[in-house]
Amino acid sequence: MADKEIIFLVEESPEGGFEARALGHAIFTEADSFEELKERVRDAVRCHFDEGKRPAVIRLHRVQEEVIAV
């Protein structure tokens, strides 16, 4: 039986663009834009799971780090 959803942690890459890492699965991808990243995440999930065992929902949890002056 397939999981209902898979969660990816999305962060800005130090080199530019975005990185996405699945929680609980060995799936990682990166892209120059957020729109491109969404397509690459979909492709990575399709490649990682067999037909019928893929999650129904992909959740992207976007983390943004911000430094502020004191």
Distance bins in CASP14 RR format, pairs under 12 A and 6 or more apart:
PFRMAT RR
TARGET T0000
AUTHOR 0000-0000-0000
RMODE 2
METHOD distances of the structure
MODEL  1
1 52 0 0 0 0 1 0 0 0 0 0 0
1 53 1 0 0 1 0 0 0 0 0 0 0
1 54 0 0 0 0 0 1 0 0 0 0 0
1 55 0 0 0 0 0 1 0 0 0 0 0
1 56 0 0 0 0 0 1 0 0 0 0 0
2 45 0 0 0 0 0 1 0 0 0 0 0
2 48 0 0 0 0 0 1 0 0 0 0 0
2 49 1 0 0 1 0 0 0 0 0 0 0
2 50 0 0 0 0 1 0 0 0 0 0 0
2 51 0 0 0 0 1 0 0 0 0 0 0
2 52 1 0 1 0 0 0 0 0 0 0 0
2 53 1 0 1 0 0 0 0 0 0 0 0
2 54 1 0 1 0 0 0 0 0 0 0 0
2 55 1 0 1 0 0 0 0 0 0 0 0
2 56 1 0 0 1 0 0 0 0 0 0 0
2 57 0 0 0 0 0 1 0 0 0 0 0
3 22 0 0 0 0 0 1 0 0 0 0 0
3 23 0 0 0 0 0 1 0 0 0 0 0
3 24 0 0 0 0 1 0 0 0 0 0 0
3 25 0 0 0 0 1 0 0 0 0 0 0
3 45 0 0 0 0 0 1 0 0 0 0 0
3 48 0 0 0 0 0 1 0 0 0 0 0
3 49 0 0 0 0 1 0 0 0 0 0 0
3 52 0 0 0 0 0 1 0 0 0 0 0
3 53 0 0 0 0 1 0 0 0 0 0 0
3 54 0 0 0 0 1 0 0 0 0 0 0
3 55 1 0 1 0 0 0 0 0 0 0 0
3 56 0 0 0 0 1 0 0 0 0 0 0
3 57 0 0 0 0 1 0 0 0 0 0 0
3 58 0 0 0 0 0 1 0 0 0 0 0
3 59 0 0 0 0 0 1 0 0 0 0 0
4 53 0 0 0 0 0 1 0 0 0 0 0
4 54 0 0 0 0 0 1 0 0 0 0 0
4 55 1 0 0 1 0 0 0 0 0 0 0
4 56 1 0 1 0 0 0 0 0 0 0 0
4 57 1 0 0 1 0 0 0 0 0 0 0
4 58 0 0 0 0 0 1 0 0 0 0 0
4 59 0 0 0 0 0 1 0 0 0 0 0
5 22 0 0 0 0 0 1 0 0 0 0 0
5 23 0 0 0 0 0 1 0 0 0 0 0
5 24 0 0 0 0 0 1 0 0 0 0 0
5 25 0 0 0 0 0 1 0 0 0 0 0
5 45 0 0 0 0 0 1 0 0 0 0 0
5 54 0 0 0 0 0 1 0 0 0 0 0
5 55 1 0 1 0 0 0 0 0 0 0 0
5 56 1 0 0 1 0 0 0 0 0 0 0
5 57 1 1 0 0 0 0 0 0 0 0 0
5 58 1 0 0 1 0 0 0 0 0 0 0
5 59 1 0 1 0 0 0 0 0 0 0 0
5 60 0 0 0 0 0 1 0 0 0 0 0
5 61 0 0 0 0 0 1 0 0 0 0 0
6 20 0 0 0 0 0 1 0 0 0 0 0
6 21 0 0 0 0 0 1 0 0 0 0 0
6 22 1 0 1 0 0 0 0 0 0 0 0
6 23 1 0 0 1 0 0 0 0 0 0 0
6 24 0 0 0 0 1 0 0 0 0 0 0
6 25 1 0 0 1 0 0 0 0 0 0 0
6 26 0 0 0 0 0 1 0 0 0 0 0
6 27 1 0 0 1 0 0 0 0 0 0 0
6 41 0 0 0 0 1 0 0 0 0 0 0
6 42 0 0 0 0 0 1 0 0 0 0 0
6 44 0 0 0 0 1 0 0 0 0 0 0
6 45 1 0 0 1 0 0 0 0 0 0 0
6 46 0 0 0 0 0 1 0 0 0 0 0
6 48 0 0 0 0 1 0 0 0 0 0 0
6 49 0 0 0 0 1 0 0 0 0 0 0
6 53 0 0 0 0 0 1 0 0 0 0 0
6 54 0 0 0 0 1 0 0 0 0 0 0
6 55 1 0 1 0 0 0 0 0 0 0 0
6 56 0 0 0 0 1 0 0 0 0 0 0
6 57 1 0 0 1 0 0 0 0 0 0 0
6 58 1 0 1 0 0 0 0 0 0 0 0
6 59 1 0 0 1 0 0 0 0 0 0 0
6 60 0 0 0 0 1 0 0 0 0 0 0
6 61 0 0 0 0 0 1 0 0 0 0 0
7 20 0 0 0 0 0 1 0 0 0 0 0
7 21 0 0 0 0 1 0 0 0 0 0 0
7 22 1 0 0 1 0 0 0 0 0 0 0
7 23 1 0 1 0 0 0 0 0 0 0 0
7 24 0 0 0 0 1 0 0 0 0 0 0
7 25 0 0 0 0 1 0 0 0 0 0 0
7 27 0 0 0 0 0 1 0 0 0 0 0
7 41 0 0 0 0 0 1 0 0 0 0 0
7 45 0 0 0 0 0 1 0 0 0 0 0
7 55 0 0 0 0 1 0 0 0 0 0 0
7 57 0 0 0 0 1 0 0 0 0 0 0
7 58 0 0 0 0 1 0 0 0 0 0 0
7 59 1 0 1 0 0 0 0 0 0 0 0
7 60 1 0 0 1 0 0 0 0 0 0 0
7 61 1 0 1 0 0 0 0 0 0 0 0
7 62 0 0 0 0 0 1 0 0 0 0 0
7 63 0 0 0 0 0 1 0 0 0 0 0
8 18 0 0 0 0 0 1 0 0 0 0 0
8 19 0 0 0 0 1 0 0 0 0 0 0
8 20 1 0 1 0 0 0 0 0 0 0 0
8 21 1 0 0 1 0 0 0 0 0 0 0
8 22 1 0 1 0 0 0 0 0 0 0 0
8 23 1 0 0 1 0 0 0 0 0 0 0
8 24 0 0 0 0 0 1 0 0 0 0 0
8 25 0 0 0 0 1 0 0 0 0 0 0
8 27 1 0 0 1 0 0 0 0 0 0 0
8 28 0 0 0 0 1 0 0 0 0 0 0
8 29 0 0 0 0 1 0 0 0 0 0 0
8 30 0 0 0 0 0 1 0 0 0 0 0
8 37 0 0 0 0 1 0 0 0 0 0 0
8 38 0 0 0 0 1 0 0 0 0 0 0
8 40 0 0 0 0 0 1 0 0 0 0 0
8 41 1 0 1 0 0 0 0 0 0 0 0
8 42 0 0 0 0 0 1 0 0 0 0 0
8 44 0 0 0 0 1 0 0 0 0 0 0
8 45 0 0 0 0 1 0 0 0 0 0 0
8 48 0 0 0 0 0 1 0 0 0 0 0
8 55 0 0 0 0 0 1 0 0 0 0 0
8 57 0 0 0 0 0 1 0 0 0 0 0
8 58 1 0 0 1 0 0 0 0 0 0 0
8 59 1 0 0 1 0 0 0 0 0 0 0
8 60 1 0 1 0 0 0 0 0 0 0 0
8 61 1 0 0 1 0 0 0 0 0 0 0
8 62 0 0 0 0 1 0 0 0 0 0 0
8 63 0 0 0 0 0 1 0 0 0 0 0
9 18 0 0 0 0 0 1 0 0 0 0 0
9 19 0 0 0 0 1 0 0 0 0 0 0
9 20 1 0 0 1 0 0 0 0 0 0 0
9 21 1 0 1 0 0 0 0 0 0 0 0
9 22 0 0 0 0 1 0 0 0 0 0 0
9 23 1 0 0 1 0 0 0 0 0 0 0
9 24 0 0 0 0 0 1 0 0 0 0 0
9 25 0 0 0 0 0 1 0 0 0 0 0
9 27 0 0 0 0 0 1 0 0 0 0 0
9 28 0 0 0 0 0 1 0 0 0 0 0
9 29 0 0 0 0 0 1 0 0 0 0 0
9 37 0 0 0 0 0 1 0 0 0 0 0
9 41 0 0 0 0 0 1 0 0 0 0 0
9 59 0 0 0 0 0 1 0 0 0 0 0
9 60 0 0 0 0 1 0 0 0 0 0 0
9 61 1 0 1 0 0 0 0 0 0 0 0
9 62 0 0 0 0 1 0 0 0 0 0 0
9 63 1 0 0 1 0 0 0 0 0 0 0
9 64 0 0 0 0 0 1 0 0 0 0 0
10 17 0 0 0 0 0 1 0 0 0 0 0
10 18 1 0 1 0 0 0 0 0 0 0 0
10 19 1 0 0 1 0 0 0 0 0 0 0
10 20 1 0 1 0 0 0 0 0 0 0 0
10 21 0 0 0 0 1 0 0 0 0 0 0
10 22 0 0 0 0 0 1 0 0 0 0 0
10 23 0 0 0 0 0 1 0 0 0 0 0
10 28 0 0 0 0 0 1 0 0 0 0 0
10 29 0 0 0 0 1 0 0 0 0 0 0
10 30 0 0 0 0 1 0 0 0 0 0 0
10 31 0 0 0 0 0 1 0 0 0 0 0
10 34 1 0 0 1 0 0 0 0 0 0 0
10 37 1 0 0 1 0 0 0 0 0 0 0
10 38 0 0 0 0 1 0 0 0 0 0 0
10 40 0 0 0 0 0 1 0 0 0 0 0
10 41 0 0 0 0 1 0 0 0 0 0 0
10 58 0 0 0 0 0 1 0 0 0 0 0
10 59 0 0 0 0 0 1 0 0 0 0 0
10 60 1 0 1 0 0 0 0 0 0 0 0
10 61 1 0 0 1 0 0 0 0 0 0 0
10 62 1 0 1 0 0 0 0 0 0 0 0
10 63 1 0 0 1 0 0 0 0 0 0 0
10 64 0 0 0 0 1 0 0 0 0 0 0
11 17 0 0 0 0 1 0 0 0 0 0 0
11 18 1 0 0 1 0 0 0 0 0 0 0
11 19 1 0 1 0 0 0 0 0 0 0 0
11 20 0 0 0 0 1 0 0 0 0 0 0
11 21 0 0 0 0 1 0 0 0 0 0 0
11 28 0 0 0 0 0 1 0 0 0 0 0
11 30 0 0 0 0 1 0 0 0 0 0 0
11 34 0 0 0 0 0 1 0 0 0 0 0
11 37 0 0 0 0 0 1 0 0 0 0 0
11 60 0 0 0 0 0 1 0 0 0 0 0
11 61 0 0 0 0 1 0 0 0 0 0 0
11 62 1 0 0 1 0 0 0 0 0 0 0
11 63 1 0 1 0 0 0 0 0 0 0 0
11 64 0 0 0 0 1 0 0 0 0 0 0
11 65 1 0 0 1 0 0 0 0 0 0 0
12 18 1 0 1 0 0 0 0 0 0 0 0
12 19 1 0 0 1 0 0 0 0 0 0 0
12 20 0 0 0 0 0 1 0 0 0 0 0
12 30 0 0 0 0 0 1 0 0 0 0 0
12 31 0 0 0 0 0 1 0 0 0 0 0
12 32 0 0 0 0 0 1 0 0 0 0 0
12 33 0 0 0 0 0 1 0 0 0 0 0
12 34 0 0 0 0 1 0 0 0 0 0 0
12 37 0 0 0 0 0 1 0 0 0 0 0
12 62 0 0 0 0 1 0 0 0 0 0 0
12 63 0 0 0 0 1 0 0 0 0 0 0
12 64 1 0 0 1 0 0 0 0 0 0 0
12 65 1 0 0 1 0 0 0 0 0 0 0
12 66 0 0 0 0 0 1 0 0 0 0 0
13 19 1 0 1 0 0 0 0 0 0 0 0
13 20 0 0 0 0 0 1 0 0 0 0 0
13 21 0 0 0 0 0 1 0 0 0 0 0
13 28 0 0 0 0 0 1 0 0 0 0 0
13 29 0 0 0 0 0 1 0 0 0 0 0
13 30 1 0 0 1 0 0 0 0 0 0 0
13 31 0 0 0 0 1 0 0 0 0 0 0
13 32 0 0 0 0 1 0 0 0 0 0 0
13 33 0 0 0 0 0 1 0 0 0 0 0
13 34 0 0 0 0 0 1 0 0 0 0 0
13 37 0 0 0 0 1 0 0 0 0 0 0
13 65 0 0 0 0 0 1 0 0 0 0 0
14 30 0 0 0 0 0 1 0 0 0 0 0
14 65 0 0 0 0 0 1 0 0 0 0 0
15 30 0 0 0 0 1 0 0 0 0 0 0
15 31 0 0 0 0 0 1 0 0 0 0 0
15 32 0 0 0 0 1 0 0 0 0 0 0
16 30 0 0 0 0 1 0 0 0 0 0 0
16 31 0 0 0 0 0 1 0 0 0 0 0
16 32 1 0 0 1 0 0 0 0 0 0 0
16 33 0 0 0 0 0 1 0 0 0 0 0
16 34 0 0 0 0 0 1 0 0 0 0 0
16 37 0 0 0 0 0 1 0 0 0 0 0
17 29 0 0 0 0 0 1 0 0 0 0 0
17 30 1 0 0 1 0 0 0 0 0 0 0
17 31 1 0 0 1 0 0 0 0 0 0 0
17 32 1 0 1 0 0 0 0 0 0 0 0
17 33 1 0 0 1 0 0 0 0 0 0 0
17 34 0 0 0 0 1 0 0 0 0 0 0
17 35 0 0 0 0 0 1 0 0 0 0 0
17 36 0 0 0 0 1 0 0 0 0 0 0
17 37 1 0 0 1 0 0 0 0 0 0 0
17 40 0 0 0 0 0 1 0 0 0 0 0
18 28 0 0 0 0 0 1 0 0 0 0 0
18 29 0 0 0 0 1 0 0 0 0 0 0
18 30 1 0 0 1 0 0 0 0 0 0 0
18 31 1 0 1 0 0 0 0 0 0 0 0
18 32 1 0 0 1 0 0 0 0 0 0 0
18 33 1 0 0 1 0 0 0 0 0 0 0
18 34 1 0 1 0 0 0 0 0 0 0 0
18 35 0 0 0 0 1 0 0 0 0 0 0
18 36 0 0 0 0 1 0 0 0 0 0 0
18 37 1 0 1 0 0 0 0 0 0 0 0
18 38 0 0 0 0 1 0 0 0 0 0 0
18 39 0 0 0 0 0 1 0 0 0 0 0
18 40 0 0 0 0 1 0 0 0 0 0 0
18 41 0 0 0 0 1 0 0 0 0 0 0
18 60 0 0 0 0 1 0 0 0 0 0 0
18 62 0 0 0 0 1 0 0 0 0 0 0
18 63 0 0 0 0 0 1 0 0 0 0 0
18 64 0 0 0 0 0 1 0 0 0 0 0
19 27 0 0 0 0 0 1 0 0 0 0 0
19 28 1 0 0 1 0 0 0 0 0 0 0
19 29 1 0 0 1 0 0 0 0 0 0 0
19 30 1 0 1 0 0 0 0 0 0 0 0
19 31 0 0 0 0 1 0 0 0 0 0 0
19 32 0 0 0 0 0 1 0 0 0 0 0
19 34 0 0 0 0 0 1 0 0 0 0 0
19 37 0 0 0 0 1 0 0 0 0 0 0
19 40 0 0 0 0 0 1 0 0 0 0 0
19 41 0 0 0 0 0 1 0 0 0 0 0
19 44 0 0 0 0 0 1 0 0 0 0 0
19 60 0 0 0 0 0 1 0 0 0 0 0
19 62 0 0 0 0 0 1 0 0 0 0 0
19 63 0 0 0 0 0 1 0 0 0 0 0
20 27 0 0 0 0 1 0 0 0 0 0 0
20 28 1 0 0 1 0 0 0 0 0 0 0
20 29 1 0 1 0 0 0 0 0 0 0 0
20 30 1 0 0 1 0 0 0 0 0 0 0
20 31 0 0 0 0 1 0 0 0 0 0 0
20 34 0 0 0 0 1 0 0 0 0 0 0
20 36 0 0 0 0 0 1 0 0 0 0 0
20 37 1 0 1 0 0 0 0 0 0 0 0
20 38 0 0 0 0 1 0 0 0 0 0 0
20 39 0 0 0 0 0 1 0 0 0 0 0
20 40 1 0 0 1 0 0 0 0 0 0 0
20 41 1 0 1 0 0 0 0 0 0 0 0
20 42 0 0 0 0 0 1 0 0 0 0 0
20 43 0 0 0 0 0 1 0 0 0 0 0
20 44 0 0 0 0 1 0 0 0 0 0 0
20 45 0 0 0 0 0 1 0 0 0 0 0
20 58 0 0 0 0 1 0 0 0 0 0 0
20 59 0 0 0 0 0 1 0 0 0 0 0
20 60 1 0 0 1 0 0 0 0 0 0 0
20 61 0 0 0 0 1 0 0 0 0 0 0
20 62 0 0 0 0 1 0 0 0 0 0 0
20 63 0 0 0 0 0 1 0 0 0 0 0
21 27 1 0 0 1 0 0 0 0 0 0 0
21 28 1 0 1 0 0 0 0 0 0 0 0
21 29 0 0 0 0 1 0 0 0 0 0 0
21 30 0 0 0 0 1 0 0 0 0 0 0
21 37 0 0 0 0 0 1 0 0 0 0 0
21 41 0 0 0 0 0 1 0 0 0 0 0
21 44 0 0 0 0 0 1 0 0 0 0 0
21 60 0 0 0 0 0 1 0 0 0 0 0
21 61 0 0 0 0 0 1 0 0 0 0 0
21 63 0 0 0 0 0 1 0 0 0 0 0
22 28 1 0 0 1 0 0 0 0 0 0 0
22 29 0 0 0 0 1 0 0 0 0 0 0
22 41 0 0 0 0 1 0 0 0 0 0 0
22 44 1 0 0 1 0 0 0 0 0 0 0
22 45 1 0 0 1 0 0 0 0 0 0 0
22 47 0 0 0 0 0 1 0 0 0 0 0
22 48 1 0 0 1 0 0 0 0 0 0 0
22 49 0 0 0 0 0 1 0 0 0 0 0
22 55 0 0 0 0 1 0 0 0 0 0 0
22 58 0 0 0 0 1 0 0 0 0 0 0
22 59 0 0 0 0 0 1 0 0 0 0 0
22 60 0 0 0 0 0 1 0 0 0 0 0
22 61 0 0 0 0 0 1 0 0 0 0 0
23 55 0 0 0 0 0 1 0 0 0 0 0
23 58 0 0 0 0 0 1 0 0 0 0 0
23 59 0 0 0 0 1 0 0 0 0 0 0
23 60 0 0 0 0 0 1 0 0 0 0 0
23 61 0 0 0 0 1 0 0 0 0 0 0
24 48 0 0 0 0 0 1 0 0 0 0 0
24 55 0 0 0 0 0 1 0 0 0 0 0
25 41 0 0 0 0 0 1 0 0 0 0 0
25 44 0 0 0 0 1 0 0 0 0 0 0
25 45 0 0 0 0 1 0 0 0 0 0 0
25 47 0 0 0 0 0 1 0 0 0 0 0
25 48 1 0 0 1 0 0 0 0 0 0 0
25 49 0 0 0 0 1 0 0 0 0 0 0
25 53 0 0 0 0 0 1 0 0 0 0 0
25 54 0 0 0 0 0 1 0 0 0 0 0
25 55 0 0 0 0 1 0 0 0 0 0 0
25 58 0 0 0 0 0 1 0 0 0 0 0
26 44 0 0 0 0 0 1 0 0 0 0 0
26 47 0 0 0 0 0 1 0 0 0 0 0
26 48 1 0 0 1 0 0 0 0 0 0 0
26 49 0 0 0 0 0 1 0 0 0 0 0
27 40 0 0 0 0 0 1 0 0 0 0 0
27 41 0 0 0 0 1 0 0 0 0 0 0
27 42 0 0 0 0 0 1 0 0 0 0 0
27 43 0 0 0 0 0 1 0 0 0 0 0
27 44 1 0 1 0 0 0 0 0 0 0 0
27 45 1 0 0 1 0 0 0 0 0 0 0
27 46 0 0 0 0 0 1 0 0 0 0 0
27 47 0 0 0 0 1 0 0 0 0 0 0
27 48 1 0 1 0 0 0 0 0 0 0 0
27 49 0 0 0 0 1 0 0 0 0 0 0
27 54 0 0 0 0 0 1 0 0 0 0 0
27 55 0 0 0 0 0 1 0 0 0 0 0
27 58 0 0 0 0 0 1 0 0 0 0 0
28 37 0 0 0 0 0 1 0 0 0 0 0
28 40 0 0 0 0 0 1 0 0 0 0 0
28 41 0 0 0 0 1 0 0 0 0 0 0
28 44 1 0 0 1 0 0 0 0 0 0 0
28 45 0 0 0 0 0 1 0 0 0 0 0
28 47 0 0 0 0 0 1 0 0 0 0 0
28 48 0 0 0 0 0 1 0 0 0 0 0
29 36 0 0 0 0 1 0 0 0 0 0 0
29 37 1 0 0 1 0 0 0 0 0 0 0
29 38 0 0 0 0 0 1 0 0 0 0 0
29 39 0 0 0 0 1 0 0 0 0 0 0
29 40 1 0 1 0 0 0 0 0 0 0 0
29 41 1 0 1 0 0 0 0 0 0 0 0
29 42 0 0 0 0 1 0 0 0 0 0 0
29 43 1 0 0 1 0 0 0 0 0 0 0
29 44 1 0 1 0 0 0 0 0 0 0 0
29 45 0 0 0 0 1 0 0 0 0 0 0
29 46 0 0 0 0 0 1 0 0 0 0 0
29 47 0 0 0 0 1 0 0 0 0 0 0
29 48 0 0 0 0 0 1 0 0 0 0 0
29 58 0 0 0 0 0 1 0 0 0 0 0
29 60 0 0 0 0 0 1 0 0 0 0 0
30 36 0 0 0 0 1 0 0 0 0 0 0
30 37 1 0 0 1 0 0 0 0 0 0 0
30 40 1 0 0 1 0 0 0 0 0 0 0
30 41 0 0 0 0 0 1 0 0 0 0 0
30 44 0 0 0 0 0 1 0 0 0 0 0
31 37 1 1 0 0 0 0 0 0 0 0 0
31 38 0 0 0 0 1 0 0 0 0 0 0
31 39 1 0 0 1 0 0 0 0 0 0 0
31 40 1 0 1 0 0 0 0 0 0 0 0
31 41 0 0 0 0 1 0 0 0 0 0 0
31 42 0 0 0 0 0 1 0 0 0 0 0
31 43 0 0 0 0 0 1 0 0 0 0 0
31 44 0 0 0 0 0 1 0 0 0 0 0
31 60 0 0 0 0 0 1 0 0 0 0 0
32 39 0 0 0 0 0 1 0 0 0 0 0
32 40 0 0 0 0 0 1 0 0 0 0 0
33 39 0 0 0 0 1 0 0 0 0 0 0
33 40 0 0 0 0 0 1 0 0 0 0 0
34 40 0 0 0 0 0 1 0 0 0 0 0
34 41 0 0 0 0 0 1 0 0 0 0 0
34 60 0 0 0 0 1 0 0 0 0 0 0
34 62 0 0 0 0 1 0 0 0 0 0 0
34 64 0 0 0 0 0 1 0 0 0 0 0
35 41 0 0 0 0 0 1 0 0 0 0 0
35 42 0 0 0 0 0 1 0 0 0 0 0
35 60 0 0 0 0 0 1 0 0 0 0 0
36 42 0 0 0 0 0 1 0 0 0 0 0
36 43 0 0 0 0 0 1 0 0 0 0 0
37 43 0 0 0 0 0 1 0 0 0 0 0
37 44 0 0 0 0 0 1 0 0 0 0 0
37 58 0 0 0 0 0 1 0 0 0 0 0
37 60 0 0 0 0 1 0 0 0 0 0 0
37 62 0 0 0 0 1 0 0 0 0 0 0
38 44 0 0 0 0 0 1 0 0 0 0 0
38 45 0 0 0 0 0 1 0 0 0 0 0
38 58 0 0 0 0 1 0 0 0 0 0 0
38 59 0 0 0 0 0 1 0 0 0 0 0
38 60 1 0 0 1 0 0 0 0 0 0 0
38 62 0 0 0 0 0 1 0 0 0 0 0
39 45 0 0 0 0 0 1 0 0 0 0 0
39 46 0 0 0 0 0 1 0 0 0 0 0
39 58 0 0 0 0 0 1 0 0 0 0 0
39 60 0 0 0 0 0 1 0 0 0 0 0
40 46 0 0 0 0 0 1 0 0 0 0 0
40 47 0 0 0 0 0 1 0 0 0 0 0
40 58 0 0 0 0 0 1 0 0 0 0 0
40 60 0 0 0 0 0 1 0 0 0 0 0
41 47 0 0 0 0 0 1 0 0 0 0 0
41 48 0 0 0 0 0 1 0 0 0 0 0
41 55 0 0 0 0 0 1 0 0 0 0 0
41 57 0 0 0 0 0 1 0 0 0 0 0
41 58 1 0 0 1 0 0 0 0 0 0 0
41 59 0 0 0 0 0 1 0 0 0 0 0
41 60 1 0 0 1 0 0 0 0 0 0 0
41 61 0 0 0 0 0 1 0 0 0 0 0
41 62 0 0 0 0 0 1 0 0 0 0 0
42 48 0 0 0 0 0 1 0 0 0 0 0
42 49 0 0 0 0 0 1 0 0 0 0 0
42 54 0 0 0 0 1 0 0 0 0 0 0
42 55 0 0 0 0 0 1 0 0 0 0 0
42 57 0 0 0 0 0 1 0 0 0 0 0
42 58 1 0 0 1 0 0 0 0 0 0 0
42 60 0 0 0 0 0 1 0 0 0 0 0
43 49 0 0 0 0 0 1 0 0 0 0 0
43 54 0 0 0 0 0 1 0 0 0 0 0
43 58 0 0 0 0 0 1 0 0 0 0 0
44 54 0 0 0 0 0 1 0 0 0 0 0
44 55 0 0 0 0 0 1 0 0 0 0 0
44 58 0 0 0 0 1 0 0 0 0 0 0
45 51 0 0 0 0 0 1 0 0 0 0 0
45 52 0 0 0 0 0 1 0 0 0 0 0
45 53 0 0 0 0 0 1 0 0 0 0 0
45 54 1 0 0 1 0 0 0 0 0 0 0
45 55 1 0 0 1 0 0 0 0 0 0 0
45 56 0 0 0 0 0 1 0 0 0 0 0
45 57 0 0 0 0 0 1 0 0 0 0 0
45 58 1 0 1 0 0 0 0 0 0 0 0
45 59 0 0 0 0 0 1 0 0 0 0 0
45 60 0 0 0 0 0 1 0 0 0 0 0
46 52 0 0 0 0 0 1 0 0 0 0 0
46 53 0 0 0 0 0 1 0 0 0 0 0
46 54 1 0 0 1 0 0 0 0 0 0 0
46 55 0 0 0 0 0 1 0 0 0 0 0
46 58 0 0 0 0 0 1 0 0 0 0 0
47 54 0 0 0 0 0 1 0 0 0 0 0
48 54 0 0 0 0 1 0 0 0 0 0 0
48 55 0 0 0 0 1 0 0 0 0 0 0
48 58 0 0 0 0 0 1 0 0 0 0 0
49 55 1 0 0 1 0 0 0 0 0 0 0
49 56 0 0 0 0 0 1 0 0 0 0 0
49 58 0 0 0 0 0 1 0 0 0 0 0
END
